[in-house]
Amino acid sequence: MGGYGLYVWGSYGVTLVLLGGEVIMLWKRKRNLANRANVADYDSRD
Amino acid sequence: MSQKTVNWYKYAAPASFYPLAGKMIPWFTAITVVLFIVGFYVGFFVAPTDFQQGQSYRIIFIHVPAAWIGMFLYVLMAIYAGIGWAFNARLASMMATAISTTGAIFTLISLVTGSLWGRPAWGVWWVWDARMTSTLILMFLYIGFISLQSSIDDPRRADRAGAVLALVGLINVPIIYFSVRWWSTLHQGASIRIASKPTIAPTMLAAMLIFLAACWMYSIAVVLTRLRYIIQEREREAPWLSAEPVVKSPTAELGSWIS
């Protein structure tokens, strides 16, 4: 990268981390919703 | 001859939009992956080295699309928030909430990558020039919108408060866009304008536009995904939602996409 590797790969690395972080946040939100739905389903059987 | 018309208003109801969004998400996700791969190939293996900036210019392939998406998503968020407020359209308000996080992330990417580009190009990580400062203000507006909505328990009140902030903050978007023309800034002027020919090489422009398309497709995929979760959280008591396959485990849903 002609001596600019830190800046160029750093930019794409930061992008990957932030976008990947957003996807992980969404995945966790989905898991929480699934857990809540399962609890509600379990409770409704009582 | 029968004419079949689509009633678009029906998609303003969460009950109609929820399944439609579910069908669209896998397509936008697939297009995102393909465009990022193609953009990376064109940007790093086809586009030539810049004669002035060397390899460091390749940062603009992600910096410029992130800055554009950050601004565009803010405008979209304000429009949806305004529609939600004016017409009491709850799906529009939910859409504004869903957009805010993605907009904030793209604005943060533009600030960080801009700083990483500025260090080799200008010799400094940050200067308080009009473009960079107004972009930082955009970031604060996103944070303010998210924080304000999170701090109010009643979703409808949170939507209205967020709409006021989003609409007031809209004034910052033209300031960002025209800052390089209105003030003498360290930040360079636009290389691409609608009215004139771009001043960068075609392959460089192609890489940037492919990355822009990839970021845009990514934004649609994640915003629709988040919107579905917001609908599930807010409308969990609604009878239509109990008829839908509300949430599967993440791995089960991934499996259903593949099959």
Interface residues (C-beta under 8 A of the other chain):
Chain A: M1 G2 G3 Y4 G5 Y7 V8 G10 S11 Y12 V14 T15 L18 L19 G21 E22 V23 M25 L26 W27 R29 K30 R31 L33 A34 A37
Chain B: T49 G54 Q55 S56 R58 I59 I62 H63 A66 T101 T102 I105 L108 I109 V112 T113 L116 W117 R119 P120 Y218 V222 T225 R226 Y229 Q232 E233 V246 V247 K248 S249 P250 E253
